[in-house]
Amino acid sequence: MKNFDANKWARPNIRDLIPYSSARDEFSGEDYIFLDANESPFNSGLNRYPDPYQCELKKSIAELKGCSENQLFLGNGSDEAIDLLIRCFAEPGKDRILSIAPSYGMYMVCADINGIGFDPFLLNSDFSLDPPTLLQSVKPETKLVFLCSPNNPTGNNLDEGAVRQILESFQGLVVVDEAYQDFSAKPGFLPLLEQFSNLVVLQTFSKAWGLAGVRLGMAMADPSVIAYLNKVKYPYNINQLSQDAVLKAIGEVDLVEKKIGMIVAERNRIMDVLQKMPGILKVFSSDANFILIRVADAGEVYRGLLDKGIVVRDRSSMPLCDGCIRITIGTANENKLMLEALVELVESNSL
Ligand SMILES: *Cc1c(COP(=O)(O)O)cnc(C)c1O
């Protein structure tokens, strides 16, 4: 949609909400004597509340991503953005969200926590998306559609034309979770932001940036949508240590790009090795930092690897994922040990 109206689509009590106004909302600046927030006056580097809107950090991220600061929301992980999107735009006990399946589990958990109906929409068996059928599955109560590209746990990108069709035809918000976009050879969906005011793109510093412990995620969308997320977030949702850590990491972006290059090279190499390994029934192609494989007995492979000290994720209970195991790309040495362990499992004939 090109003229999405966030005010019309928002939950009525959130539209009418008067948000909490913090001391730093009411006055900000430098070189003042701050006696307004009941902070300690003794400088420890952390005695002051952090910037509630993370202006310095947003400036840096906006530049990195090529968006403007008012198109950017920062959350305590992208999980916070997922939760807030649902809370702002879906009415408990009445509205619903739809998500592709298999995909990231948090969409359903956040819907459940908020009392929002959840409709999984099954991908094709090759994990591609059929837009006309998805659009037919949308109900009058469906307020948000969650897509994920590259998708977790499948690893594939969604087709740009397919996502465009959904953006054009669905009246509500289309959230594209791009947690793994930095590993992908495709351009992703940020370039469509100016064109579609119902598009929300989620990215994170948890995966390619190597900062899962910092908890910083991003939502990028039309400023009218971002304003709603800011209205309901905790006043100081991004702590000072996290803001500092991410600013520092962005200053060393070359280092991150080098690491991404190494992970992508390892991923491609391991896909080739796995493809030739007997006992591996299928290696799904991946644009992320993990590979999904199919084996005859996922439980047995999972336990066999665990016995050898290697933890992977058994995804065989997910829709379309019979016999599937998801393996994250580690260091070259970790990957070598993983491949050796898999070969041993094959040779001892337990595969
Ligand atoms: C890992 C992952 C996230 C996690 O995001 P955080 O920023 O760590 O909260 C979000 N979406 C998908 C699809 C993921 O796989």
The ligand as a MOL file (V3000), in Angstrom:
LIG
                    3D

  0  0  0     0  0            999 V3000
M  V30 BEGIN CTAB
M  V30 COUNTS 15 15 0 0 0
M  V30 BEGIN ATOM
M  V30 1 C 17.7440 -14.3120 15.6970 0
M  V30 2 C 16.5200 -13.7450 15.1030 0
M  V30 3 C 15.9840 -12.5770 15.5880 0
M  V30 4 C 16.5580 -12.0810 16.8800 0
M  V30 5 O 16.6230 -10.8310 17.0360 0
M  V30 6 P 17.1800 -10.0900 18.3180 0
M  V30 7 O 17.5470 -8.8080 17.7000 0
M  V30 8 O 18.3320 -10.8530 18.8780 0
M  V30 9 O 16.0210 -9.9840 19.2640 0
M  V30 10 C 14.9120 -12.0000 14.9530 0
M  V30 11 N 14.3470 -12.6130 13.8830 0
M  V30 12 C 14.8290 -13.7700 13.4020 0
M  V30 13 C 14.2070 -14.3860 12.2260 0
M  V30 14 C 15.9190 -14.3670 14.0150 0
M  V30 15 O 16.3620 -15.5400 13.5660 0
M  V30 END ATOM
M  V30 BEGIN BOND
M  V30 1 1 1 2
M  V30 2 1 2 3
M  V30 3 2 2 14
M  V30 4 1 3 4
M  V30 5 2 3 10
M  V30 6 1 4 5
M  V30 7 1 5 6
M  V30 8 2 6 7
M  V30 9 1 6 8
M  V30 10 1 6 9
M  V30 11 1 10 11
M  V30 12 2 11 12
M  V30 13 1 12 13
M  V30 14 1 12 14
M  V30 15 1 14 15
M  V30 END BOND
M  V30 END CTAB
M  END
